[in-house]
Amino acid sequence: MDKFQSIHSFWSSFGVPAYNRYSVPDDAAFPYITYETAIGSLDDLIPLSASIWYKSTSLADLSRKTEEIYNYIVEHNPVLIKIDGGYLWIFKNGIFAQDQSSGVDNIKAKYITIYGEFLTQ
């Protein structure tokens, strides 16, 4: 698995579809996660930002999914994903999630910031 695949694999592991922020299908159904990719090498600290999107009048499901992701990261701190030539190390550092405005009624989002380090050469 390469570095980009490892980021996709991580965000896809939470039971909802995950898409690169710039490749969300026009017919994508809610809920889903959008993420941004960044790569680096040994000792490069990189942000691994994502947004969780739900279509609802309530924040309940969105909050539960955000908490699920938070708990997974804390429980496995650090999260290690095997990749070609090494590992991706994922951890939280500071503010984890905040509300994000979608600008559309009934579409709710949380913006998540976590960090990663590629332990590769």
Residue pairs with C-beta under 8 A, 6 or more apart in sequence:
1 9
1 81
1 82
1 83
1 84
2 83
2 84
3 39
3 83
3 84
3 88
3 118
3 120
4 37
4 39
5 83
6 81
6 83
6 88
7 35
7 37
7 48
7 88
7 116
8 18
8 20
8 35
8 37
9 81
10 48
10 79
10 81
10 88
10 90
11 18
11 33
11 35
11 50
12 18
12 33
14 33
14 65
14 68
14 69
14 72
16 31
16 32
16 33
16 52
16 65
17 28
17 29
17 32
17 33
18 32
18 33
18 34
18 35
18 50
19 25
19 28
19 32
19 33
19 34
19 35
20 34
20 35
20 36
20 37
21 34
21 35
21 36
21 51
24 32
24 34
30 53
30 54
30 55
30 107
31 52
31 53
31 54
31 55
31 61
31 62
31 65
32 52
32 53
33 50
33 51
33 52
33 53
34 50
34 51
34 53
35 48
35 49
35 50
35 51
36 47
36 48
36 49
36 50
38 46
38 47
38 48
39 46
39 118
40 46
40 117
40 118
41 118
41 120
41 121
42 118
42 119
42 120
42 121
43 117
44 117
44 118
45 115
45 116
45 117
46 115
46 116
46 117
46 118
47 113
47 114
47 115
47 116
48 90
48 113
48 114
48 115
48 116
49 111
49 112
49 113
49 114
50 111
50 112
50 114
51 100
51 109
51 110
51 111
51 112
52 62
52 65
52 66
52 69
52 109
52 110
52 112
53 102
53 107
53 108
53 109
54 61
54 62
54 65
54 107
54 108
54 109
55 106
55 107
55 108
56 62
56 106
56 108
57 106
59 108
62 108
62 109
62 110
63 110
66 97
66 110
66 112
69 112
70 92
70 96
70 97
72 79
73 79
73 90
73 91
73 92
73 96
73 114
74 92
77 91
77 92
78 89
78 90
78 91
79 89
79 90
79 91
80 87
80 88
80 89
80 90
81 87
81 88
81 90
83 118
83 120
84 120
85 120
85 121
86 118
86 119
86 120
86 121
87 118
87 119
87 120
88 116
88 117
88 118
88 119
89 116
89 117
89 118
89 119
90 114
90 115
90 116
91 114
91 115
91 116
92 114
92 115
93 114
93 115
94 113
95 113
96 112
96 113
96 114
97 110
97 111
97 112
97 113
98 110
98 111
99 109
99 110
99 111
100 109
100 110
100 111
101 109
102 108
102 109
